[in-house]
Amino acid sequence: MLQGLPGVGPERARRLLARFGNLEAVMHAEADELASVSGIGQATAEAIRWAVKEAGAEYTRLGENIFSL
């Protein structure tokens, strides 16, 4: 799952999980927290936050459409 995020490959995914403990914690982390992980950097952290936010917005939009049928 983490490897689907922008700029995240196997090594970065391992580092994120080592730092945050689980996927949910990574997904809720702020950009500054993500950037504190070795090898992530501010630009990648902001791209991750953007992707998580966009995915959440799309999920909400689809859910609203489903429930309004």
Secondary structure, 3 states (H helix, E strand, C coil): CHHHCCCCCHHHHHHHHHHHCCHHHHHHCCHHHHHCCCCCHHHHHHHHHHHHHHHHHHHHHHHHHHHCC
